[in-house]
Amino acid sequence: MNTDLLKQLCETPGVPGHEERVRALVTEEIKGLFDDVTTDPMGSLLCRRNAAKAGAPKIMLLCHMDEIGFLVSHVSKDGFLYLQPVGGFDPRNLFSRRVLVCTENGDYKGVMNPAGKPVHISSPEDRKKIPAPNEFFVDLGLGEKARDLVQVGDYVVMDEPFLELGNKVVSKALDNRVAVWLGIEAMRKLGKKGKGAEIHVAFTCQEEVGLRGARTAAYAIKPDIGLGIDVTLSCDTPGVKENDVTTTQGKGVGIHVRDSSFIADKKLVAEVEAVAKKANIPYQRTILGAGGQDGAAAQQAAAGARAIGIVVGTRYVHTVTEMVDKDDLQAALDLIVAYLSEFDA
């Protein structure tokens, strides 16, 4: 398993609207895999591999490049940076974090904390309060000099290393660099198979703020089949009721049936399940009560498409400790390749 590439992808910063570094890394990695590669006006990377014959079905894999993060909204006279989130954060996970502030002049390490008193001088009532995400600020340790280095619109990501723990990988931005990794590695593994379909892999932008890049990409491509490649919840951890678990790690790739953005095509679910069974790939059906993914954009673009989600169960989503099981990741890769291989020339 090419975990070095996954590490590179996860540690490369790129929030919604600022995916250019991730796009540059992907562009290098996909050389020779596609017949045509373009960047659309929104910044999504659209990659096409031609079919052996004209009139073949169009299959679109949607793999969003962005991670949740922040944009700098204000720099105070003392050099503290105030932020607006781009993506959904639980503020309980934001206390005392190391961050990377990405500017046109370079990157600067900093620390993020909420406004207010530290533990030694705060009251019990103070310590029960949970600040909103926009109440956190970043300190670069540079004082007023920060005003000369950082401007409104610069972006901020968490600054944490990629780790391998047993059979797990842990990192920020596994949502959704997992899908970017799968989009690249699936095309490598596919080789010359699947030439009976025109395959599009869209490395999309701005998913975390409303599937924006996927919508424009899907309208441009007009796929017949859309595969939303993403992570989903794996709440197989203490404190979660059995019916809220969503996926269990180590039990295989997720075949995503529904979330609040779309309902997967019933026939396509059966087809993908049949491929998994035929190839002895472990899988589990998944439904998510809230949230959305890029498969919805493919389903609803232009005249519509048959769509499904192929997902990897992830613990602690939207934190710096996102955790994926390597066996589930391998199962997702195997399923994507096996499904595309069904389209013989």
N, C-alpha and C positions, 0 to 999 in steps of 0.2 A: 504494500500500500504506500502510495506516494504522500506520506505525511509531511515531507518537507515542503511540498507545494501548498498543502492546506495551511501549514504554519505561515508561509509567506503571505497567503491570501488573508488570513485572519489578522496578521500584524500590520498589514497595509491599511492606513486610515482612509475612510471614504464614507461620509454621511450623505443623506439625500441632497442632490444637487451638486455634490462635490466628489463624484466617483472617479475622477480622472486618473488617479494613481492606480486604482484597482483595474481600470480599463487598460491602462498601459501594460500592466503585468499580464493580464489575460491576452492582450494582443501579441505579446512575445511568446506565450505558451502555446498558442493555437496555430502557429505558422505551419502551413502544409496540410492542415486538417480540413479546410473549407475551400470552395471554389470562389467565394465572394465574401468580403468582410467590409462593412461600412459602419460609420457612426452616425446615428440619426440626430436631428436637431436638438433633442432633449438630452442626448449623451449616452443612450443605450448603444451597445455594440451588437450589431445584427450580422449573424454569420449563416451562410447558406452552403449546403452541399447538394449539388445537383443530382437528380435521379438519372437512371440509365435511359429512360424514355420520357417523352413529353406526356403531359396529362396525368402524372403520378400524384397521389395524395400529398398534401403538405402537412408535415408534422412539425409542430413548434414546441421546443423546450424553453421554458421561461425561467431564468435563473437570476434573481436580483442581486446586484452588486453592493447596494448600500447597507450600512449598519446604522443603528440608532446612535444619536449623538446630540450635539448642541451647536448653535450658532451664537457667536458673541453679539449681544444686543446693546451693550454699553460698557465703556471703560471709564471708571471713576477717576477723579483728580488724583487719588492716591494710588492708582494703578490696579485696582481690583476689577476683574472681568465679570460682568453679569451676563446671563445666558438665557436663551430660549431653546427648549427641546425640539428636536426633529426626530420624532418617533416616540413610542410609548414607554415611559419610565415609571417604575414604582419607586417613589422617593425614599422608601426604607432601605433601598440598595445603593443609595448615593452618598452616604456619609463617609467622610474621610477617604476620598479616592484620589489616586494619582491619575493625572490626565496629561494629554498631549494637545497643545494648542497649535493648530496648523495655519500658517500665514503665508502670504506671498514672499516673505523674506526668509522663511525657514520655520522650523518646528521648535517649540519651547515647552519644556516640561513644567508642570505646575501641580498644585494640590487643590482639590475642591472640597468645600465644607459649606454648611448652611450658616446664614447669619444668626447671631445669638451668642449666648454665654456658654463657656465650656463647663464641664461637669463640676468643677470645684466651686463655682460661684453661681450655679443655677439651682433653682428650686425643684422639688419633686414634680410640680406642675409643669415647669419648663421642659423637663426631660420627657414628659409624656407627649409633647407636641411633635407632629410629623410635618416638616416644612413641605411646601409645594416645590416642584422642580425649579421654578423660576426664582426661588428664594436662595438657591445655592450660588456661590461665587467661586471664582478661581483666583488663587494667589500664585504669581510666578516668582515671588521672592525678589522682584526687581524694583518694587516701589513705583515711583512716578515714571521711571524709564519705560515701563510697560506701555505707556501711552504712545510712545514713539515706534513701538514694534507691532502692536496689535490694533486692528480696526474692526468696526462693526461689520459683520458678515463673515469674518474668519470663523473657522470651525474647530470643535473640540471633541476628542474621542477619549475613551478610557485608555489608560496606559498600563496594560498587564500582559505578561508573556504567555505564549502558547505552552501547554504542558501535556505530557502523556502520563496518565495514572493507570497502571495496570492495562486493562483492555479499553480504557477510555481515553478520549482527548478532551481537554478543557481549554477554553479560550473565550475571550470576548469575540463577538462578530461571527461565531459559528452560524448564527442567523444573519446573513444567509450565504456566507462564503462556502458552506457545505454544498450548496447548490451550484455555485460557480465551479467548485472543484469537480462536482459530478458532471457538469456540462462539458468540461475539458476532458476528463478522464474517460467518460463514456465514448466520446468521439475517437479517442485514441484506441480504446479497446475494440470498438466496432470495426475498425479497419475498412475493408471493402464490402462488408455486409450491409444489408438494408438499402441497396441501390434501387429498390422498387418504390421508394418514397423520396420526396424532396425534403430534406431535413434542415430545419432552421433552429439554431440555438441563439436565443436572444438573451444577452447579459444585460439586464434591464436596470434602470435607475429609478430612484424615488418611490420604491415600493412601500417603504415604512411610513410614508405620508399619504398613502392612498392609491397604490398601484398605478402611479401616473405614467412611468416609462413603459410599463407593460401595455397600457391602453393604446398609446400611440404606436408602439411596435406591432401589436396585434392588428391594428387597423391597416398598417402598411403591408403586412404579410398575408393577412386573411387566411389563416390556417384552416385545414379541415379537422385537425385534431390538435388539441393543446394539452401539453403536460406541464403542470405547474410544479416545479421542483423547489422544495422548501424544507424547512424543519417544521416540526409541530411539538406540542407539549409531550413530555414524558414525566408525569407526576407520580411515579412509582416510588415515592419517598414518604417519610413520616409526616403525619399531619394532614394527609389527603384521603378523602373517602374513596372507596373502591370504584364507585361509578364516575369519579372525576379523574381517574388515572390517565385516560386518553390513549397512551401507549405504554408498553412495558419494555424497558431496555433489554436488549439481547434476544428479543423475540422476532426481530426482522424488520424489514422496510414497512412503512405505512402506506396503505392504499387509501387515499383521502377521499371520503365520500361526501362530506358536507362541512361548511363553516358558514359564517354569516354573510359571506360574499358570493357563494355559489353552491349549487348542488351538482355533483358530478353526474355525467351521463351514465345511466344505469347499464346500458349495453357495454360501454367502454370499461366500466368497473369489472364486469364479468370477463371481458376479453383479457384484461391485464391480470386478473386473478388466474385465469387459465394458463397464461404464460408462466406465472410464478410456480404454479403447481407442476407444469410440464418440466420446468428446469430445476425443481426441488429448491426453490428460493424461499426462505422463511419470510412470511409477511403477516401483517395484521391490519384489519380495517380500522380507519380512524374517523371520528367526527369531533369537530371542535365547536363549542357553544358560541364563541365569539371570535372575532378576528377574521382576516381575509388573506388571500394569496393570489399570485399572478395568474393562476389558472382561470380565475374568474374573468380577467380581462380578455383572455383568449376566447372564452366561451361567448362573451357578449360583444365582440368586435364585429363590425360590419354586419353581415348576414348571420353571424353566429358560427360556433364550432362545437364539436364534441370535446369535452374537457374533463380532466381528472387531475388529482394531485398525487404526486409521488413524493413522500415525505420521510424524514428521519426524525425519530423521537429524540427530544433534547430536554435534559433536565435544566432547571434554573434559567429559563429563557429570559432574555433582555436583562442579563446581568453579566458581570465579568467572569462568572464561573459556569458559563454554558458548558454542558457535558454531553458528549455523544459516545455511544458504544461503537467500536470499530467494526464489529460483526454486522450491526445494523447499517452502517455506512457501506460496507461491502455488498450487503444484500440490495441496497438501493442501486448501486452501480450495476450489479448483475442484472437486476430487473429492467433497468433502462436499456441496457445493451440487448438483452434477450427480446424485449418488446420491439425494438427497432429492427432487429435481425429477422423478425417475422415477415418484413416487407421485402421479399426476394425480388430481384430484377426479372 
